[in-house]
Amino acid sequence: MAYCTQQDMVDRFGNNDLVELTDRTQLGEIDVAVLNAAIADATGDIDMYLSIRYTLPLAVVPAVLTRLCCDIALFYLHGSTVTDAVSDRHGAAIDLLQSIAKGTTDLAVGEASGDGAEVAYSPGAKVFDESGNWP
């Protein structure tokens, strides 16, 4: 499941820029196959990091993943002509994904599937009284 769509890319970067980056046959329009390949590559990168802590596919895709997918896909579309700004966005996206994989940043999408310890609480009978003694 891709984390962004063609429309997400157009909304963020504009139709003209995407035509320039994808239109290898000079038809004056977005080459959907080229764009979808970049989106698939970006999605694969994201899945690689998320799979460390989360069960995939995610039930709900947080907006931050859409942004990261767009930024990474744009990086791939630029190829050897990548600008500093695009490279910086890609680097920031990878940094955030690494932070998510390490558990220092959470997606807040439910339970992670990692090996971390679980804590469960259920109210019930007191084990100790107020002074710390067994009842």
C-alpha positions as CSV (number, residue, x, y, z in Angstrom):
1,M,0.0,0.0,0.0
2,A,1.5,3.3,-1.1
3,Y,1.7,6.1,1.5
4,C,1.1,8.8,-1.1
5,T,-0.7,9.2,-4.4
6,Q,-0.1,11.1,-7.6
7,Q,-2.5,13.8,-6.4
8,D,-0.6,14.1,-3.1
9,M,2.6,14.7,-5.2
10,V,0.8,17.3,-7.4
11,D,-0.6,19.1,-4.3
12,R,2.9,19.4,-2.8
13,F,5.1,20.0,-5.8
14,G,2.9,21.2,-8.6
15,N,1.9,19.6,-11.9
16,N,4.6,21.4,-13.9
17,D,7.5,20.2,-11.8
18,L,6.2,16.7,-11.9
19,V,5.8,16.8,-15.7
20,E,9.4,18.1,-15.9
21,L,10.7,15.2,-13.7
22,T,8.7,12.4,-15.2
23,D,8.0,13.2,-18.9
24,R,10.8,11.4,-20.6
25,T,8.9,11.1,-23.9
26,Q,8.1,14.8,-24.1
27,L,4.3,14.4,-24.2
28,G,3.8,17.4,-21.9
29,E,2.1,15.4,-19.1
30,I,3.0,13.4,-16.0
31,D,4.3,10.0,-16.9
32,V,2.2,8.0,-14.4
33,A,4.5,4.9,-14.6
34,V,7.6,6.9,-13.8
35,L,5.8,8.7,-10.9
36,N,4.3,5.4,-9.6
37,A,7.8,3.8,-9.6
38,A,9.2,6.6,-7.5
39,I,6.2,6.3,-5.1
40,A,6.7,2.5,-4.9
41,D,10.4,3.0,-4.1
42,A,9.6,5.5,-1.4
43,T,7.0,3.3,0.1
44,G,9.5,0.4,0.2
45,D,11.9,2.6,2.0
46,I,9.3,3.6,4.6
47,D,8.1,0.0,5.0
48,M,11.7,-1.1,5.7
49,Y,11.8,1.3,8.7
50,L,8.3,0.8,10.0
51,S,8.4,-3.0,9.9
52,I,10.9,-2.9,12.7
53,R,8.2,-1.7,15.1
54,Y,4.8,-2.0,13.4
55,T,2.7,-4.6,11.8
56,L,2.2,-3.7,8.2
57,P,0.1,-2.6,6.4
58,L,-0.9,0.0,8.9
59,A,-4.7,0.3,9.4
60,V,-4.5,4.1,9.2
61,V,-1.8,6.0,7.4
62,P,-0.8,9.1,9.4
63,A,-0.4,12.3,7.4
64,V,3.3,12.4,8.3
65,L,3.9,9.3,6.3
66,T,2.2,10.9,3.2
67,R,4.6,13.8,3.6
68,L,7.7,11.6,4.0
69,C,6.6,9.4,1.0
70,C,6.3,12.5,-1.2
71,D,9.7,13.9,-0.1
72,I,11.4,10.6,-0.7
73,A,9.7,10.0,-4.1
74,L,10.7,13.5,-5.2
75,F,14.3,12.7,-4.3
76,Y,14.1,9.6,-6.5
77,L,12.5,11.5,-9.4
78,H,15.4,14.0,-9.4
79,G,18.0,11.3,-9.9
80,S,21.4,12.8,-10.6
81,T,19.9,16.3,-10.8
82,V,18.9,16.4,-7.1
83,T,19.1,19.9,-5.5
84,D,20.3,20.7,-2.0
85,A,16.7,21.4,-0.9
86,V,15.4,18.1,-2.2
87,S,18.4,16.3,-0.7
88,D,17.7,18.0,2.7
89,R,14.1,17.0,2.6
90,H,15.1,13.4,1.8
91,G,17.7,13.4,4.6
92,A,15.1,14.8,7.1
93,A,12.6,12.1,6.1
94,I,15.2,9.3,6.6
95,D,16.2,10.8,9.9
96,L,12.6,10.7,11.1
97,L,12.1,7.2,9.8
98,Q,15.2,6.1,11.7
99,S,13.8,7.7,14.9
100,I,10.5,5.9,14.4
101,A,12.4,2.6,13.9
102,K,14.4,3.2,17.1
103,G,11.3,4.0,19.1
104,T,12.3,7.6,20.0
105,T,9.4,8.9,17.8
106,D,6.0,7.3,17.7
107,L,3.5,7.3,15.0
108,A,0.6,7.1,17.4
109,V,-1.2,4.6,15.2
110,G,-1.9,1.9,17.8
111,E,0.2,-0.8,19.1
112,A,3.7,-1.3,17.9
113,S,4.8,-4.9,17.1
114,G,8.3,-4.5,18.4
115,D,9.9,-6.6,21.2
116,G,9.4,-3.9,23.9
117,A,8.0,-4.9,27.2
118,E,4.3,-4.4,27.8
119,V,2.7,-3.0,30.8
120,A,-0.9,-3.9,31.7
121,Y,-3.0,-2.4,34.4
122,S,-6.4,-3.5,35.7
123,P,-7.9,-2.3,38.9
124,G,-8.6,-5.0,41.4
125,A,-8.0,-6.0,45.0
126,K,-5.4,-4.1,46.9
127,V,-2.1,-6.0,47.3
128,F,-0.8,-3.6,50.0
129,D,-2.7,-1.3,52.4
130,E,-2.0,2.5,52.7
131,S,1.0,1.9,55.0
132,G,2.6,-0.6,52.6
133,N,1.7,-3.8,54.5
134,W,-0.1,-6.9,53.2
135,P,-3.8,-6.6,54.1
